[in-house]
Amino acid sequence: MLITEAIIRATSFSAVTASSAITTPAKISTPHASGSPGIEPGPPAVACRQRNGGTPAAPADVARAGIRYATARDLRRAEFAVIHTCGRKGEQNGHVSAVWPNTNPLDEQERDWPPSVQQAFAAYFTEQEG
Amino acid sequence: MNLDTLVSIGQPPWQPTPAASDVDVWDKYDFPICGTYRLGDDLVIFTVITTAATRSLWAYVPVPATDQESVINAQFDTEAEFDAFLQDRFAGREAVFAAAENFIITSKSDGIPIPPRRNALLAAGAKWYVARAAALTGQPRPKINDTDTRTLLRDTQGALANLPA
């Protein structure tokens, strides 16, 4: 499973939290998510749309957004739990959460990761694109 | 219920008052986007309306006691079902709006009636935000064009980005 993570620059959102904003790419091919009709939006636009409650994000926010990728397999090897957290939008909602530690991820989630865990998490993502 | 108790300045939008309990997040991406919380026996729905840069606009509505069970147990197969259900919860009711900077609430509205029509929540939130900003700055109120969803959303995001929260 490929994981994408939207990073909105110039905001306070941390890319490294107990339940980072990561999602499967299932919706990346969603057409007409933003921009002009007929133009396929790029992954940042799709990720920004999800982050905006399902409606297109402000163009300036999309322009500032970056995206990077990791796989669930790599994160699990690094002793993170990767769990499907679709919420109420149904199982087709591809949102997943990376949880540390991985011992009891549904019930015990550390909100503040030690620096070494933050670094390990970040190391499994690609360079930021966009 | 007293709508003035739903939201407090200085709180995160998804924990909008220190008295809020049992926060149930329905959707999240980086932050809780939509869900419910309890204020005593009352159940309140919260949802983000839109964001722009570091600012975000939120809406809150109490759930009538007779509808609480259906809201608590609601499950959806598609995002469209989810959106329609949410829209119905606000339609024809009074909502409270809040604006946040870096996810801390900086201002809130009184109760504002939400007509039962498409985009009514977005339009009402946008109009509250620009009216409030105009009152604060003494500047003319920017026009919010609600003739179509895309224009309304663009105008709302523009107001949010350019007017003080």
Interface residues (C-beta under 8 A of the other chain):
Chain A: A6 I8 A10 T11 S12 F13 S19 S20 A21 T23 A47 Q50 R51 N52 G53 G54 T55 P56 A57 A58 A60 D61 T85 G87 R88 K89 G90 Q92 N93 H95
Chain B: V25 W26 D27 K28 Y29 D30 F31 I33 C34 T47 V48 I49 T50 T51 A52 A53 T54 A74 Q75 F76 D77 T78 E79 E81 F82 D83 N102 F103 R150 L153 R154 Q157 G158 L160 A161
